[in-house]
Amino acid sequence: MQYIFISSGLLIALYVSFKFYKQNKIKQTPFVENKETGLVPAQQVPGSPQGKRLDIVGTIAIPVVDGIFVSAFGLQKNKLIDLVHYAKKGAMDSFPEDVQGCLRSCYSAGHALGLETRELVRGTGLLQEGYALYFALIDQGLLVQPQITAFVGKTRE
């Protein structure tokens, strides 16, 4: 009899904990890297998926419905929250500071996908004409902050 009361108490505690974490997940804000100030909250934008978007100075937003190609980089289209790109050719040193900072942050976290992306960070590669550096905000699930992933792909207009 005593075990029934203990196990039902544990179930109630687990249920309350789950509800608490679920409510807090909705209130969480994704963060982007700013070279001068460190991590800053991304802006909340009405009408964007889940009300969140990447705010990286120097990039251009791409409608998420056009983000089907992200699956070629191992990302799940249904987890894509926001997508932006930077499409001016050149070395990473010529990119805006926010783009450089976010790319370095993705690289150090292991979220810079593809050889071209890693070569940009190392200074051994250039962003070529007709290609863009993409930043994707990916939903990671209930208890984890969204993840920013960087990759180089053909420009999509």
N, C-alpha and C positions, 0 to 999 in steps of 0.2 A: 504494500500500500504506500509506503514511504517513497519507493522508487517512482511510482506514478506521479506523485506530487512534484518530485525533483525534475523528472523528464518533461512534464508539462510546463514547469517554470522555465526550463531552458528553452523550450520551443517558443514561449511567449517572448523571452528576452531576445532570441534570434530574430523573430518577426519584427519587433520594435527596432532593432539595430538595422535591419534591412530597409525598413521604411525611412529611417533617418538618413541613411546613405543615399537612398534613391532621391529624396527631396534635395539633399545637398548637391547631387550631381547636376540637377537642373540649374542650380544657381552658379555653378562653376563657370569661369571665363577662361578661354584659351589665352596663352601668352605668346608674344612675339619678342624677338631680341632687338634691342635698340643699342647701338654701340656706345652711346653717351650715357644712357640711363640704365642699362641692363635689361631685364625682362619687364615688359609693360603689357597690360591687358589689351587684347585685340578689341576693336570697337564692336559694339552691338548695333547691328543694322537691321531695321525692320524689313521683312520680305526676303532676307537671305535665309538659307537653310538653317534651322535651329536658332536664327537670330544672331549668328556669329560669322565673322569674316576675318581674314588676314589683313592687317594694316601695315604693309611694308612699303615705305616711301620709295618711289621709283618703279613700282610694278603696276601692271594693268590687270584688272579683274577679268576673269573668264567665266561665263555662265556655267554653273555646275552641270547642266544638261549637256554641255559640249565636252564634258570631261570623261567621256567613255574611253578614250585612249589610255587613261591611267592604268587600266588593267594590264597593258603591255609592260608596265614597270612593276608588276606584282602587287599593285594596290587594288582594293575592292571598290568599285564604282559606288556601291550602295553605302559605303562608309565615308565617302567624300563630302566634306562640309563646305569647303571653299577652295578655290583654285585661282592663283595669280601667276603672271609671268613677267620676266624682264627679257627684252629681245634685241638689245643693242650689242653688236659684235664687239669683241675686244677681250682683253685680259681682265681678271677679277679686280685688279687695282683700279680700273677705269669705271667700275660699277659704283652706284650710290652707296654710301656708308651703311644704310639700313640693309641693303641687299647683301653686301659683304658680311655684315654681322650675322644675319640670319643663315646665310650659307655656311659660315664657319660653325655656327651653333649646330646646324643639322649634321655637318661633317663630324664634329666631335661627339655627337650623340649616336653616330652610326646610322643616320637617316639621310645620307647623301647617296643616292642610287646611281649606279652606272659609272663607267670609267671616265667619261667626259666630265662629269660633275666633280669627281675626285681630282682630276687633273687641273680643273679650274682652281680649286682650293690650294693645291700644291704649287701653283704658279707655272706648271708645265704645259698648260693647255689654254686655248682661246675659245670663246663663244663665237662660232662661225655664222656667217650670213645664212639666213633661212632657218636658224635654230634659236631656241629660247631656253632660258633657265626658268623652270617651273617650281612653285612652292605649293604644296597641297596640304590642307588641314584635314587630317583623318581622325574620325571618331574611333576611340579605343575601347569603348564599352562603358559600363555603368560607373565603375569606381576609379577610372583613370582619366587624366586630362587628355584632350585631343593632342595628337602628335603632328608636328610640322615635318614634312618630308620634301627634299629637293631632288630634282632630276633635270637632265637636259633632253629635249626632244625637238622635233620639227615644229616650226611656228604654226600656230592655228589662229586664223583671224576670224 
